Amino acid sequence: MRKIALFLVGLLLFTSCKVSQEVISTITVKNTLNIDRNFETIEIDISGVAPKKVSDLVVLDADNKNVTSQIVDSDLDGKNDVILFQPSLKANQSKNYTIAVSKVEKTADTAYCYSRFVPERTDDYTWENNKVAFRTFGPVAQKMVEDGVKGGTLSSGIDAWLKRVEYPIINLWYKRNDEKLGAYHKDYGEGLDNFHVGVSRGVGGTAVKVDSSYHFSKNFTSYKTITTGPIRTSFVLTYATWDANGKQIEETKHISLDYGQNLSRFEIDVKGTETISTGLTLHKKKGVTNQNDANYWISHWETLDDSQIGTGIVTTKPYFSGSEKYVTPKKDESNHFLHLNVVNNKVIFYSGFGWVKSKQFDNQQDWENYLTDFSKKINSPLIVTKN
């Protein structure tokens, strides 16, 4: 995922269109790997474009056809500063794209990448794309547990919602659950929530290891939604400073999920520790764990009810610091951990899952092949150059 600055280079009238288009920039995107690449998001800096023109920006391919794009105010300062799109490239292929201002009417794209705060179900924060869905838990749910009120959740773990349809399901499932409590625990043909988190790390919750024990935060305390749309949803979760056996840990999670991906991206600002770990719950400890140090990932494969699910976490070389399968008799605290170096008060990793019933993966090998290919891509990102 690369960002490149844009500069005004002139005006161009495309003969295949009936309206003039002001070219902002032309770029080349290059795939240096010997594998085909899809669903990788390019970020183009548009902060230098006049605000009145930004809403009319489009991305055009070499045939002057409109490519699905999304304009985002990534720092929430009230000004849109990046445009996103996903090129499709064969092995070792390069393609040219144009960023232009066009008055051509845009077709509405489905917001497959969606997230929101959910006050009607206590205070979840939930996110999804066309492949997977997740949620985690807020301060009201935490206080309910601390006050002994039924229905609360005390966990900073990441829950997996096992969807098996392309279209958005978050609002559908919560509405169904409002009408009949617990409805999203039953599969009506779209998938279900049957993935237990408890105090485990779920799919990518974080922890700090001190001596032989792991410590972790409570629920998030506040949130900010940055964007939803056809290509990406992103948001920020803030956590209260928490104690790891004397270490005071500060943690803010910048989370995003892009179209076509099974893994969410976590960019976490961390203070108070030089290393942090992210984990996959082992549930009943009957699944199969694996790790691939050469490609910086860990995985867990297990039977879940009448199907199977693979969970995984991938990072890049600077952050990778090994892994550990941690098993304890304490309820829900057995996890497979990926250890991460904190670099300049930050870690970046990707975590998610693949469910056999979604018909994306048939077996453990399929899932682990996906993790390896994903690792190769994030460790050798697409190269973007301005022409």
Secondary structure as UniProt FT lines:
FT   STRAND          3..5
FT   TURN            15..16
FT   STRAND          21..30
FT   STRAND          42..45
FT   TURN            47..48
FT   HELIX           51..54
FT   TURN            55..56
FT   STRAND          57..60
FT   TURN            62..63
FT   STRAND          66..67
FT   STRAND          69..72
FT   TURN            74..75
FT   STRAND          82..85
FT   TURN            91..92
FT   STRAND          94..102
FT   STRAND          113..118
FT   HELIX           119..121
FT   TURN            122..123
FT   STRAND          124..128
FT   STRAND          133..137
FT   HELIX           139..146
FT   TURN            147..148
FT   TURN            150..151
FT   STRAND          158..163
FT   HELIX           170..179
FT   TURN            181..182
FT   HELIX           183..185
FT   STRAND          191..192
FT   TURN            198..199
FT   STRAND          202..210
FT   TURN            211..212
FT   STRAND          213..215
FT   STRAND          220..227
FT   STRAND          232..239
FT   STRAND          242..244
FT   TURN            245..246
FT   STRAND          247..258
FT   TURN            259..260
FT   STRAND          263..271
FT   STRAND          275..281
FT   TURN            283..284
FT   STRAND          288..292
FT   TURN            293..296
FT   STRAND          297..304
FT   TURN            305..306
FT   STRAND          307..315
FT   TURN            317..319
FT   STRAND          320..326
FT   TURN            331..332
FT   STRAND          335..341
FT   STRAND          346..355
FT   HELIX           356..358
FT   HELIX           364..379
FT   STRAND          383..386
//
